[in-house]
């Protein structure tokens, strides 16, 4: 007798705790590789005599490949082994990141940053597609929140390590890239060992799937049409783009902005990571609240206006203590804290037959915001001679994000 549904595998508590710890490590080294460049913007400006637009291009090169590879990476994850894809790209990310530290010229450095971004494009789509294999549905949102809580650790690690190694210990700018690359390869090696000892590398079905759906083979056009007609997923993706634009203006240009307000270069890199520190307890707290009470959208809608207020404080009250206070508040209520909630809504909105492709679609929109923000802000800097106009645009974009979230997304 054929079963109408495939049975979900039993949950091993020790296994899923180990998996969460390893995914946390992946998140830390990945964001460390991503953010190691930001505190060094003023150094590269002098080293290669770069304009604001060129500095933006240097940052955006990473996010361009990250953006372009999101949907293809998701499709590969659905067809091939997500675990093999995750491990391969994690190690190659470390190799290319280390290579950035070996370059001496602008073009070689930019090519390796593009390759690093390409390897990162598959990581979070793969992780959040693998998570259901290890975590029972009841704690899945909390688990995703805990994994996301590692993102601030990675940002702090990348920005503080980079600024302190170069500006406080006077090492060459190459050294932070080499450190980040080596640590990434080591985490990749441990992840391979874990997967090899806990079963197959192949994709597993972790939720009941109707037999006729499991057998159905959808082509790319049909799959993509289905995604584009999913109003909730599209609205969440647009919101992700707009919010990611704002947060990556902060990530990439904030250290530069702080140096124009009287902060030293080492202090600017450290203070820029300050908001990320407060995101750590906030993300876990938000995960617990959702676990207890539900109502994800309502919580997001409470937090988003507070983020806009923080941007207004940075622009209109550029006093040292006000800037630090604004970053602290943003760390607790900003996009980094609500990101796991957005991911949970996107996951709940996705068809499980093309889960990785749907999450790749969502991540592609988010990474489009990451790509656009550094280069557009740099271009505005060249035209106006100040970052203030770029921050005005950021505020308008964040208000649009609130509107899209309010009217385009429904709660589950």
HELIX and SHEET records of a PDB file:
HELIX    1   1 UNK A   13  UNK A   35  1                                  23    
HELIX    2   2 UNK A   38  UNK A   40  5                                   3    
HELIX    3   3 UNK A   41  UNK A   47  1                                   7    
HELIX    4   4 UNK A   52  UNK A   68  1                                  17    
HELIX    5   5 UNK A   70  UNK A   79  1                                  10    
HELIX    6   6 UNK A   82  UNK A  100  1                                  19    
HELIX    7   7 UNK A  106  UNK A  120  1                                  15    
HELIX    8   8 UNK A  123  UNK A  134  1                                  12    
HELIX    9   9 UNK A  137  UNK A  139  5                                   3    
HELIX   10  10 UNK A  140  UNK A  163  1                                  24    
HELIX   11  11 UNK A  164  UNK A  168  3                                   5    
HELIX   12  12 UNK A  174  UNK A  197  1                                  24    
HELIX   13  13 UNK A  211  UNK A  215  1                                   5    
HELIX   14  14 UNK A  220  UNK A  228  1                                   9    
HELIX   15  15 UNK A  231  UNK A  259  1                                  29    
HELIX   16  16 UNK A  265  UNK A  272  1                                   8    
HELIX   17  17 UNK A  274  UNK A  293  1                                  20    
HELIX   18  18 UNK A  296  UNK A  316  1                                  21    
HELIX   19  19 UNK A  320  UNK A  333  1                                  14    
HELIX   20  20 UNK A  335  UNK A  349  1                                  15    
HELIX   21  21 UNK A  352  UNK A  354  5                                   3    
HELIX   22  22 UNK A  355  UNK A  384  1                                  30    
HELIX   23  23 UNK A  388  UNK A  408  1                                  21    
END                                                                             
